[in-house]
Amino acid sequence: MNHFPYRDGELFAEGVPLRRIAAEVGTPVYCYSSAALTANYRAFAEAFAGQRATICYAVKANSNIAVIRTLARLGAGADVLSEGELRRALRAGVRPGNIVFSGVGKSPDELALALETGIGQINVESEPEIEALNELAAAKGVRAPVAIRVNPDVDADTHEKIATGMKENKFGIDFDRARAVAAHAGGLPGIEIVGVAVHIGSQLTDLAPFSAAFRLLSELVGGLRDDGHDIRRLDLGGGLGIAYQDETPPTPKEYAAMIATATDGLEVEIVLEPGRAITGDAGVLLTRVLYVKKGVSKTFVIVDAAMNDLMRPSLYDAHHAIIPAIEPAPGTNEGADETADEAANEARVDIVGPVCETGDFFARDRLMPVLHSQDLLAIGCAGAYGAVMASTYNSRPLVAEVLVKAGDFAVIRPRQSYDDMLGAEKMPDWLEDARPLPSTQPLPPKGVA
Ligand SMILES: Cc1ncc(COP(=O)(O)O)c(C=O)c1O
């Protein structure tokens, strides 16, 4: 939570106390720091300054258009995975030439839009996709700039649900078949092979798997060039991890040095697709304690955010630091050290949401300062794979998102209103004339941020 320090006893995002955001916008609310986004992006840009590299921010990590625009203004391109993400990147002002379209199942409509928009690179992941893209491009009289995404069969040593570079994963074209696939694709009128791509997984905290994959990719470039392909780009994907707890992921500088060695002498443009490393620690989820429930064997701190707002703990058993917005008294554990002895002003608790699922938790058996109803908490490192994965499960409206810049903040996605949520649904004709049940009373509209 480096970017969200305590100052005079309360937690800040840049020049704004988080307590103020919660008071004005309500909770739960995602809060992002422009300065943190900028610092994280610049760390990449500076680390790769000595290499010909394009940083295409992976929009999937946090696709709020204001976040994308903040990064685009610093020079970032975008890596998108769907038509929706492509539209967001364009609306944010990313130049089409700086957009890469990844993903294992792009529909014909999505591919057609990518061609019409003139994006810089389409990463193809299967032979049928290449055929579909060729047909669409040839019909338009253009050649699609394609990178062949290969599956190098490298174990990324990360959570199984975010490992993408092993044979049994659905991603990429088998490494051993890549030259044959390229030989066929290169002869198609609608395809221009400009590069090769790889993405072996997310939240990697060790350089070794990256290095193994990138060396294989470098060998492949040699082979493809021998086959007559003009390979100009090497797309190395995303995946650099962040410190959620006590991990020590490589820095962008260390990552860049390893890449320089792995690709030495290749004379290629490097494309990078970092997501988590740019937005992860640039955001927190603010939530308020509703109740503290003392059970027979556990104490449950029930907060107003839930798994539908931030899925990572329930989906990946992910650890997120959770700290109070008002600094605990000196000597109180801040929820970071799981092994510390309990003091009088600490308690070991489960922090859970209101959703009716046992998997709806943010922390289990976490040593926390003693908490009370109405206390405001910040869930750290929630800027990546947080709001983008949110749903309205349990009919909970999507939460608000706020972007801070220096002493200012703006709501960049208002809290979804109940009218928006319910109004999106339609009644079929045969139920249209159904009279409300006698006991049904319309509820007054609820004030929303
Ligand atoms: C193709 C692709 N590129 C980039 C990323 C971004 O990864 P990360 O957020 O770990 O940097 C992902 C996410 O897994 C991805 O699937």
Ligand as a Chemical Component Dictionary entry (heavy atoms), coordinates in Angstrom:
data_LIG
# 
_chem_comp.id                   LIG 
_chem_comp.type                 NON-POLYMER 
_chem_comp.pdbx_formal_charge   0 
_chem_comp.three_letter_code    LIG 
# 
loop_
_chem_comp_atom.comp_id 
_chem_comp_atom.atom_id 
_chem_comp_atom.alt_atom_id 
_chem_comp_atom.type_symbol 
_chem_comp_atom.charge 
_chem_comp_atom.model_Cartn_x 
_chem_comp_atom.model_Cartn_y 
_chem_comp_atom.model_Cartn_z 
_chem_comp_atom.pdbx_ordinal 
LIG C1 C1 C 0 -2.753 -11.867 -23.416 1  
LIG C2 C2 C 0 -2.527 -11.161 -22.133 2  
LIG N1 N1 N 0 -1.687 -10.117 -22.113 3  
LIG C3 C3 C 0 -1.441 -9.433  -20.972 4  
LIG C4 C4 C 0 -2.052 -9.789  -19.793 5  
LIG C5 C5 C 0 -1.771 -8.970  -18.574 6  
LIG O1 O1 O 0 -1.168 -9.713  -17.577 7  
LIG P1 P1 P 0 -0.702 -9.000  -16.231 8  
LIG O2 O2 O 0 -1.848 -8.262  -15.697 9  
LIG O3 O3 O 0 -0.289 -10.129 -15.377 10 
LIG O4 O4 O 0 0.439  -8.100  -16.584 11 
LIG C6 C6 C 0 -2.902 -10.893 -19.764 12 
LIG C7 C7 C 0 -3.488 -11.339 -18.486 13 
LIG O5 O5 O 0 -3.397 -12.450 -18.071 14 
LIG C8 C8 C 0 -3.179 -11.582 -20.970 15 
LIG O6 O6 O 0 -4.027 -12.609 -20.998 16 
# 
loop_
_chem_comp_bond.comp_id 
_chem_comp_bond.atom_id_1 
_chem_comp_bond.atom_id_2 
_chem_comp_bond.value_order 
_chem_comp_bond.pdbx_ordinal 
LIG C1 C2 SING 1  
LIG C2 N1 SING 2  
LIG C2 C8 DOUB 3  
LIG N1 C3 DOUB 4  
LIG C3 C4 SING 5  
LIG C4 C5 SING 6  
LIG C4 C6 DOUB 7  
LIG C5 O1 SING 8  
LIG O1 P1 SING 9  
LIG P1 O2 DOUB 10 
LIG P1 O3 SING 11 
LIG P1 O4 SING 12 
LIG C6 C7 SING 13 
LIG C6 C8 SING 14 
LIG C7 O5 DOUB 15 
LIG C8 O6 SING 16 
# 
